[in-house]
Amino acid sequence: AGVGPVLPLPLLCTASQKLDGPERVTRVRDVLVDLRGVVVRGAPGTPAEQVGVSHQTVAEYLLDPTQA
């Protein structure tokens, strides 16, 4: 997604479903709770919720884990 809460939750749910992950908002939010510290959430629990990674180094690792 990017650093900071920039990805709309409905888009994350759609992407998660296409990658064989949870698709329902409640299940995706459960996963986000487990990832606290790695992801950040804007307006959590609301229809306007957005999600992103907490730091640039997390984004860089997700894009290329061989650079770790």
N, C-alpha and C positions, 0 to 999 in steps of 0.2 A: 504494500500500500504506500508507504512513505512514513517519514518521521512525523509524529503527532497525529491526532485524530482527523484523518482526511478521507477515509474510505467509508461511504455510507453502508450501514449494516445490511440493508437489503441486497446490495451488490455483493457483499461478503458472503451472505447466505447462498446466493446463486452460484458464486464461484466454488464455495465449499461443496455444494451438491454436485457440481460438474466434476469435482475431484474425489467423489465418493465419500465425502465427509457429511457431517450433519447439515440439514437444510433448514430445519425449523429454527426460528429466531430464539426460542428458549434453549435449545440444545447448543446453538452457536454461542449464546451468552454464557452458558455453563463452561464451555471451553475457554472463553475469554477470561472468566474468573480464574480458571486454573493457570492461565498465562500471565496473571498480573505481575507487574515488574518488567515484563518483556513487551507487552502491548499497553497502549493508552487508549482510553475511551472518552469521547466527548458526548455529553448529554446521555449518559448511560441509563438504560431502562425506558427511554422515550422513543417515539417513532423517528425522531431526528438523530438517533445515535450514530456516531461515526467512530471508526477504529483506525489505529495505526501502530507502528512500532515505536518503542520508547526512546530509541537512540539511533543515530546514524550507523554505528558499528553493527547493530542488529540487522539493519537493512542491508548493509554491505555483505554480511555473512550469509543472509538468506539468498542474495543474488549470486554469490560465489563462495560456497563453504570451503573450497580448496585453498583459499587465501588465509584461513585461520591459523 
